[in-house]
Amino acid sequence: MDLNDTEGNGNEWCVFCSIAKGQDDEADVLKKTKDLVCFRDICPVAPHHYLVVPIQHIESCFSLNNGHIDLVERMAEMARAVLLDSGVTDMKDIRLGFHQPPYISVRHLHLHVLAPASRISADMLYKFIPGTPSFVSEKQLRKCLKVK
């Protein structure tokens, strides 16, 4: 199934929009606010692998500008809160970041929340190395947005 399938009416269907709107019964939603939702990744690569997405559809980190810095900060704050609620206490051994196009499987902005980072699956680690063309940390993204 294409997670970005096009419906017959020409509008794109987005699995993360469905989850954000509470229309996906299989999603394991951990926390929701008026503008963000956090849920478990369906293919976890670490003991704690969650995604934080804005309820408003934003395609990717390339769609952001300096007006979105607060959004990225709130996404990271939610990520840390969910980790604490899940019993993660070592906040130095976490990884928060975004895949950059074309390395995204769902075209809806999503923050990967991984803990402990030291236990990311060895065969998937290459996908989550900050500062590479495919993955940017939330701190790196906020820094880039400040100059946009």
C-alpha positions in Angstrom: 0.0 0.0 0.0 1.3 3.4 -0.9 1.2 5.6 2.2 0.6 8.6 -0.1 -2.0 7.0 -2.4 -4.0 9.3 -4.6 -7.8 9.0 -4.2 -10.0 9.0 -7.2 -11.0 12.6 -6.6 -7.5 13.8 -7.3 -6.7 14.7 -3.6 -3.8 12.9 -2.0 -4.6 10.7 0.9 -2.1 10.8 3.7 -1.8 8.1 6.4 -0.4 10.6 8.9 -3.3 13.0 8.3 -5.7 10.1 9.0 -3.9 9.3 12.2 -3.8 13.0 13.2 -7.6 13.2 12.6 -8.2 10.1 14.7 -9.4 8.1 11.6 -6.9 5.3 11.9 -7.9 2.7 14.5 -4.6 0.8 14.3 -2.4 3.7 15.2 -1.1 3.7 18.7 -1.4 7.3 19.6 0.5 8.3 22.8 -0.2 12.0 23.0 -2.3 14.6 21.2 -2.6 18.4 21.4 -4.6 20.8 19.3 -1.9 20.9 16.7 0.4 17.8 17.2 0.1 14.1 17.6 2.7 11.5 18.7 2.3 7.8 17.9 4.4 4.6 17.7 6.3 4.0 14.5 5.0 0.8 12.8 8.5 -0.3 12.0 10.5 0.6 15.1 14.3 0.6 14.9 14.9 1.3 18.6 13.1 0.2 21.8 11.3 3.6 21.8 10.6 4.8 18.2 7.8 7.3 17.9 6.7 9.9 15.4 5.5 13.4 16.1 3.5 15.0 13.3 1.6 18.3 13.0 -2.1 17.8 12.5 -1.9 20.4 9.7 -0.5 18.7 6.6 3.0 20.0 5.9 4.9 18.0 3.3 8.4 17.9 4.6 11.2 19.9 6.3 11.8 21.6 2.9 8.4 23.2 3.2 9.3 25.0 6.4 10.6 28.6 6.9 11.6 30.7 9.9 8.0 31.1 10.9 8.0 27.3 11.7 10.8 27.4 14.3 8.2 27.3 17.1 6.5 24.3 15.5 9.7 22.3 15.4 10.5 23.3 19.0 7.0 22.1 20.1 7.4 18.9 18.2 10.7 18.3 20.1 9.1 19.2 23.4 6.3 16.7 22.8 8.9 14.1 21.9 10.8 14.5 25.1 7.6 14.5 27.2 6.5 11.2 25.6 9.9 9.7 26.2 9.7 10.7 29.9 6.2 9.4 30.2 7.5 6.1 28.7 10.2 5.8 31.3 13.2 7.0 29.4 15.4 8.9 31.8 18.7 9.4 29.9 17.9 12.3 27.6 21.5 12.3 26.4 20.9 9.0 24.7 18.0 10.0 22.4 17.9 11.0 18.8 15.3 13.5 17.4 15.3 14.2 13.7 13.7 14.4 10.3 14.4 12.6 7.1 14.8 15.0 4.1 13.4 14.4 0.7 13.9 12.3 -1.3 14.5 10.0 1.7 10.9 10.2 3.1 8.4 7.4 2.8 5.4 9.5 3.9 5.1 13.1 2.5 3.9 14.6 5.8 6.4 16.3 8.2 7.3 13.9 10.9 9.9 14.0 13.7 11.5 10.6 14.5 11.9 10.1 18.2 14.4 7.3 19.0 15.6 6.1 22.4 18.0 4.9 23.4 20.0 6.1 20.4 22.7 3.7 21.4 20.3 0.8 20.7 19.2 1.8 17.2 19.2 -1.3 15.1 22.6 -1.8 13.5 21.2 -2.5 10.1 19.1 0.6 10.2 21.5 3.0 11.8 22.6 4.5 8.5 19.1 6.0 8.0 19.4 8.0 11.3 22.8 9.7 11.2 22.4 13.4 11.8 24.0 15.8 9.4 23.7 13.4 6.4 21.8 14.2 3.3 19.0 12.0 4.4 18.6 13.0 8.1 18.7 16.2 10.0 18.4 16.6 13.8 15.7 18.9 15.1 18.4 21.3 16.4 20.1 21.4 13.0 16.8 22.1 11.4 15.9 24.9 13.8 19.4 26.5 13.1 18.8 26.3 9.3 15.4 27.8 9.6 16.7 30.8 11.5 18.6 31.9 8.4 15.7 31.3 6.0 
